[in-house]
Amino acid sequence: QLQASGGGLVQPGGSLRLSCAASGRTSSHYAVGWFRQAPGKEREFVAAITWSGFSTFYADSVKGRFTISKDNAKNTVYLQVNSLKPEDTAVYYCASRRYYSSSLTTNQDYDNWGQGTPVTVSS
């Protein structure tokens, strides 16, 4: 199971750290990704990290502002979101995949989803 948290209301230019806590057989995870869905829009890829931590992937729209990382001891994946913009407003979801895949950037690449945590960027 995946439990996302850390969302909230923040002013433009602000920061948040989103957390995705994994429980159960985490040893069977190949990768964890973050997605977001803004009102009236489709869910889109944000970032992903392999469970080994060796590889990370980012959407072009968040490169240089967002950082994905993981804490093995806590079985938690973090998404540090900096320099937030109003267009980053969305519900953020984390998802996991059990087996290797050459693609980690689409909704279909993941087979387990957590509930979302809302992020609102507004002055």
PyMOL commands that set and color helices and strands:
alter all, ss='L'
color gray80, all
select helices_A, chain A and resi 26-28+72-74+86-88+107-109
alter helices_A, ss='H'
color red, helices_A
select strands_A, chain A and resi 2-5+8-10+16-22+31-37+44-50+56-58+66-71+76-81+90-97+112-113+117-121
alter strands_A, ss='S'
color yellow, strands_A
deselect
rebuild
show_as cartoon
